[in-house]
């Protein structure tokens, strides 16, 4: 009996010591022993060469960064990001600091002015931001379904509303050189989930007649059957889209001359899918 008593006392003492050693010095509001200090989302922009910039955050008490380049949508990133801004203009860069438990500690913004466009990779699309009547006039509508789908240009965006599996396209001519590669992308957004919807981007040698469908190689795509667009979204189609026929959004010109960038969308329920900042850039 004495031996049992002594062993039990040792066990209780050891347990008390173990619990004491595991007790946190500070406890947060949830009582989980993890304390989050103040988050600092501020960062600096440094020009490294023409049209190239370094984003560098101030490292202070956070685990992850999210960057929003010119309102293209927030994406996970690193503490230092090298970015390429090929078009002249004023850009607003935003950074979010993400702390323990995914808590976002505010947003910091910086502005950078790009004086000139890159001579090779400047955007070949005219009016890709849909901001003015002159920009909108660069685009044409290609009617596929007789009704039930309509692109509308307003508020700095091109927006389509479609139902009952009707579809419509918009397009613009672009001059290309045989053998050269071109990168295609744009920002897409929807405040509501899409239902049985296809959004497809093509490069065609000619525009089909009114009422004819558009087909061929798909260079960018949002397709609900492949799991894209099934909830609210905003970002570059290269990030949020899917099923790009494994070409990475790169078109290689087979002949020199005029081709047509065609953007088609249709579906069972498309309440307000919008696009902005359409890009067609030479990559070499």
Backbone torsions as a table, in degrees:
resi	resn	phi	psi	omega
1	UNK	NA	-37.9	-179.5
2	UNK	-66.6	-40.6	-179.8
3	UNK	-62.1	-43.4	178.8
4	UNK	-61.4	-41.1	-178.6
5	UNK	-63.7	-44.7	-179.6
6	UNK	-64.2	-45.0	-179.6
7	UNK	-62.0	-40.0	179.2
8	UNK	-65.6	-37.2	178.5
9	UNK	-65.2	-42.4	178.5
10	UNK	-62.0	-42.4	179.8
11	UNK	-61.8	-44.7	179.4
12	UNK	-63.9	-40.5	179.6
13	UNK	-65.4	-41.7	179.3
14	UNK	-63.8	-41.0	179.6
15	UNK	-64.0	-41.6	179.4
16	UNK	-62.3	-41.9	179.1
17	UNK	-64.4	-40.5	-179.7
18	UNK	-63.6	-45.2	179.7
19	UNK	-63.9	-39.8	-179.9
20	UNK	-64.7	-40.0	-177.6
21	UNK	-70.3	-22.6	-178.1
22	UNK	-95.3	-5.1	-179.6
23	UNK	-73.0	124.5	-178.5
24	UNK	-68.4	151.4	177.2
25	UNK	-71.7	-35.1	178.8
26	UNK	-130.4	146.1	-179.0
27	UNK	-126.6	133.9	179.5
28	UNK	-82.9	-174.0	-175.3
29	UNK	-63.4	-22.9	179.5
30	UNK	-89.1	-7.9	179.0
31	UNK	73.5	24.8	-177.6
32	UNK	-99.4	5.2	175.3
33	UNK	81.7	5.7	179.9
34	UNK	-110.5	122.1	-176.8
35	UNK	-106.7	131.7	179.5
36	UNK	-108.0	118.1	176.9
37	UNK	-76.9	-179.2	-179.9
38	UNK	-64.1	137.8	-179.6
39	UNK	-96.4	139.8	-179.4
40	UNK	-123.0	110.7	-176.6
41	UNK	-92.3	1.6	-174.8
42	UNK	-66.0	154.5	-178.8
43	UNK	-155.2	170.7	179.7
44	UNK	-124.2	149.8	176.2
45	UNK	-114.8	127.3	178.6
46	UNK	-123.8	130.3	176.8
47	UNK	-77.6	126.2	-178.4
48	UNK	-102.0	-28.5	174.4
49	UNK	-166.7	179.6	-179.2
50	UNK	-59.1	124.1	177.5
51	UNK	70.2	6.5	178.0
52	UNK	-119.3	137.7	-175.2
53	UNK	-140.8	149.5	176.6
54	UNK	-107.6	125.0	173.6
55	UNK	-99.3	125.3	-178.3
56	UNK	-133.5	117.3	-177.3
57	UNK	-80.2	159.0	171.1
58	UNK	-85.8	114.3	-175.3
59	UNK	-75.3	112.2	-179.1
60	UNK	-157.3	99.6	168.2
61	UNK	61.5	36.0	173.6
62	UNK	-144.3	164.3	-168.7
63	UNK	-101.9	-29.2	-170.8
64	UNK	-147.9	160.7	178.0
65	UNK	-122.6	145.6	170.1
66	UNK	-125.1	130.5	-176.6
67	UNK	-115.4	139.9	175.4
68	UNK	-122.9	108.3	-176.0
69	UNK	-96.3	108.1	175.7
70	UNK	57.7	43.2	176.3
71	UNK	60.1	37.1	177.6
72	UNK	-91.8	2.8	-176.7
73	UNK	100.5	147.6	-179.1
74	UNK	-78.1	135.6	177.1
75	UNK	-134.4	145.2	176.9
76	UNK	-60.4	141.2	-178.6
77	UNK	-149.4	-172.0	-179.2
78	UNK	-101.6	174.5	178.6
79	UNK	-66.7	-27.4	175.1
80	UNK	-126.7	129.2	-179.1
81	UNK	-129.4	129.9	172.8
82	UNK	-95.2	125.2	-177.5
83	UNK	-123.1	154.2	179.3
84	UNK	-119.1	121.4	179.1
85	UNK	-115.9	90.5	-170.5
86	UNK	-76.1	-14.5	-176.5
87	UNK	-107.1	139.5	175.9
88	UNK	-63.1	144.6	179.2
89	UNK	151.7	-178.2	178.4
90	UNK	-106.7	126.8	-175.8
91	UNK	-119.3	137.6	173.3
92	UNK	-103.7	119.7	179.7
93	UNK	-105.7	130.6	-179.4
94	UNK	-120.5	146.7	179.9
95	UNK	-133.8	134.6	173.8
96	UNK	-113.9	133.2	175.3
97	UNK	-94.3	126.5	-177.1
98	UNK	-109.6	124.9	-177.4
99	UNK	-106.5	-158.2	-177.6
100	UNK	-58.9	134.3	178.3
101	UNK	74.4	14.6	179.9
102	UNK	78.0	14.7	-179.4
103	UNK	-72.2	127.7	177.7
104	UNK	-89.3	121.5	-175.6
105	UNK	-96.4	57.0	177.3
106	UNK	85.2	173.9	-178.6
107	UNK	-130.5	136.5	175.7
108	UNK	-114.2	145.4	-178.4
109	UNK	-128.5	142.5	173.0
110	UNK	-136.4	150.9	-178.9
111	UNK	-115.3	138.0	177.1
112	UNK	-129.4	137.3	179.0
113	UNK	-106.4	120.6	177.8
114	UNK	-96.4	115.6	-171.8
115	UNK	-73.4	-36.7	-176.2
116	UNK	-137.8	153.2	177.6
117	UNK	-78.5	149.6	175.9
118	UNK	-66.0	132.8	-174.9
119	UNK	-66.2	-23.1	-179.1
120	UNK	-99.4	-49.0	-169.9
121	UNK	-98.9	10.9	176.3
122	UNK	-60.2	150.8	-176.1
123	UNK	-67.2	127.3	179.8
124	UNK	-88.4	-11.5	176.9
125	UNK	-78.1	136.6	175.8
126	UNK	-100.8	131.8	178.8
127	UNK	74.0	28.2	-178.2
128	UNK	-69.6	-9.5	178.6
129	UNK	-101.8	-7.8	175.3
130	UNK	55.8	32.9	-173.3
131	UNK	-86.1	-28.6	-174.4
132	UNK	-129.6	162.5	176.1
133	UNK	-57.6	-36.4	178.5
134	UNK	-63.7	-39.8	178.4
135	UNK	-67.5	-44.0	-179.2
136	UNK	-62.2	-34.7	-178.0
137	UNK	-65.7	-14.7	178.6
138	UNK	-74.0	-13.2	-175.0
139	UNK	-106.2	148.9	175.9
140	UNK	-122.9	151.0	177.6
141	UNK	-98.9	132.8	175.3
142	UNK	-108.8	111.3	-178.8
143	UNK	-81.1	125.0	176.7
144	UNK	-107.3	-64.5	173.7
145	UNK	-80.4	143.7	-179.2
146	UNK	-64.8	-25.6	178.6
147	UNK	-160.6	176.6	175.0
148	UNK	87.2	1.8	176.0
149	UNK	-151.8	133.8	-175.7
150	UNK	-151.3	125.8	170.2
151	UNK	-85.1	136.8	178.7
152	UNK	-128.8	133.7	178.4
153	UNK	-102.0	113.4	-179.5
154	UNK	-165.9	153.1	174.5
155	UNK	57.7	35.6	176.7
156	UNK	72.0	23.8	-179.2
157	UNK	-147.5	162.5	167.2
158	UNK	-109.1	123.5	-173.0
159	UNK	-124.9	136.8	177.1
160	UNK	-115.6	138.6	170.8
161	UNK	-120.6	127.4	-177.1
162	UNK	-144.1	155.7	178.5
163	UNK	-153.1	166.4	174.7
164	UNK	53.9	34.9	176.9
165	UNK	63.7	25.0	172.7
166	UNK	-84.6	159.4	-175.8
167	UNK	-148.6	159.6	177.9
168	UNK	-154.0	158.3	-177.6
169	UNK	-131.5	158.6	168.4
170	UNK	-124.9	155.6	-176.6
171	UNK	-152.6	165.4	177.4
172	UNK	-151.7	137.8	177.2
173	UNK	-75.2	145.9	178.2
174	UNK	-138.1	137.4	177.2
175	UNK	-91.7	126.6	-176.5
176	UNK	-125.3	166.5	-179.9
177	UNK	-119.6	132.8	-177.3
178	UNK	-54.6	135.5	177.6
179	UNK	88.1	-15.7	-179.1
180	UNK	-86.0	151.3	-179.6
181	UNK	-104.1	145.7	-177.5
182	UNK	-134.2	136.1	-179.5
183	UNK	-98.0	134.1	-177.1
184	UNK	-117.5	133.1	177.2
185	UNK	-163.1	170.6	177.2
186	UNK	-171.5	166.5	174.3
187	UNK	-94.8	133.0	177.6
188	UNK	-127.1	149.7	-179.1
189	UNK	-152.9	155.4	173.3
190	UNK	-154.7	132.6	179.4
191	UNK	-79.4	-13.8	-179.6
192	UNK	-130.2	161.4	178.4
193	UNK	-68.9	145.9	175.0
194	UNK	-87.9	150.7	179.1
195	UNK	-125.1	120.7	179.0
196	UNK	46.1	60.1	-170.9
197	UNK	-121.9	142.8	172.4
198	UNK	-124.6	134.6	175.6
199	UNK	-129.5	116.4	-170.6
200	UNK	-135.0	142.6	-179.7
201	UNK	-119.0	128.4	-177.3
202	UNK	-125.5	163.2	166.1
203	UNK	-123.9	116.4	-174.9
204	UNK	-116.9	153.6	176.9
205	UNK	-79.5	-20.7	177.1
206	UNK	-155.1	162.8	179.8
207	UNK	-94.5	128.7	178.0
208	UNK	-62.0	161.4	177.8
209	UNK	-67.0	156.0	178.7
210	UNK	-52.8	133.0	-179.9
211	UNK	93.0	-11.4	178.5
212	UNK	-92.5	143.9	-179.7
213	UNK	-73.9	165.7	178.1
214	UNK	-111.3	133.8	179.3
215	UNK	-147.3	176.9	-178.7
216	UNK	128.4	-155.1	179.3
217	UNK	-72.0	130.2	178.6
218	UNK	-93.7	124.4	-177.6
219	UNK	-100.8	-27.3	171.7
220	UNK	-143.3	148.8	-171.4
221	UNK	-156.0	137.4	165.2
222	UNK	-123.0	116.5	-170.2
223	UNK	-137.5	116.0	-175.0
224	UNK	-65.8	-25.8	178.4
225	UNK	-68.7	-24.2	177.1
226	UNK	-96.0	5.0	175.1
227	UNK	96.0	8.3	178.7
228	UNK	-97.6	145.3	174.3
229	UNK	74.3	15.4	-177.7
230	UNK	-84.5	0.1	172.9
231	UNK	-148.3	172.9	179.6
232	UNK	-54.4	140.5	-177.2
233	UNK	-151.1	159.9	170.4
234	UNK	-160.8	132.9	177.7
235	UNK	158.0	177.2	177.0
236	UNK	-68.0	141.0	-177.8
237	UNK	-62.2	-28.5	176.2
238	UNK	-61.3	-23.7	-179.6
239	UNK	-98.7	-39.6	-173.2
240	UNK	-100.1	-12.0	-177.5
241	UNK	-85.5	-172.3	179.6
242	UNK	-159.7	168.5	174.3
243	UNK	56.5	56.8	178.4
244	UNK	-90.3	26.9	-179.9
245	UNK	55.6	25.0	175.4
246	UNK	60.9	20.1	178.4
247	UNK	-97.6	-2.8	177.2
248	UNK	64.7	21.9	179.8
249	UNK	73.8	18.8	-178.7
250	UNK	-105.0	122.5	176.6
251	UNK	-103.6	131.5	176.1
252	UNK	-107.7	119.9	-177.9
253	UNK	-71.3	132.6	179.3
254	UNK	-95.0	-23.5	177.6
255	UNK	-138.7	160.9	175.7
256	UNK	-89.5	131.4	-179.9
257	UNK	150.2	-155.8	-175.9
258	UNK	-96.3	129.2	170.4
259	UNK	-121.7	174.7	-176.0
260	UNK	-127.6	122.1	172.2
261	UNK	-81.4	119.9	-174.7
262	UNK	-119.7	129.9	179.8
263	UNK	-118.6	113.6	-175.2
264	UNK	-116.0	143.6	176.5
265	UNK	-149.5	145.2	175.2
266	UNK	-166.7	171.3	178.9
267	UNK	165.5	-179.3	178.4
268	UNK	-73.0	-44.3	178.3
269	UNK	-141.8	106.8	175.2
270	UNK	-126.7	98.4	-173.6
271	UNK	-78.6	-38.3	-176.8
272	UNK	-171.2	65.7	175.4
273	UNK	-83.0	123.1	-176.4
274	UNK	-117.9	150.9	174.0
275	UNK	-127.7	155.5	-179.4
276	UNK	-156.7	161.5	174.3
277	UNK	54.0	52.7	178.8
278	UNK	-71.1	132.8	-175.3
279	UNK	-125.7	140.0	171.6
280	UNK	-142.0	105.4	-169.4
281	UNK	-127.3	140.8	172.7
282	UNK	-71.0	138.4	-178.1
283	UNK	-107.0	-4.8	-178.3
284	UNK	-147.0	NA	NA
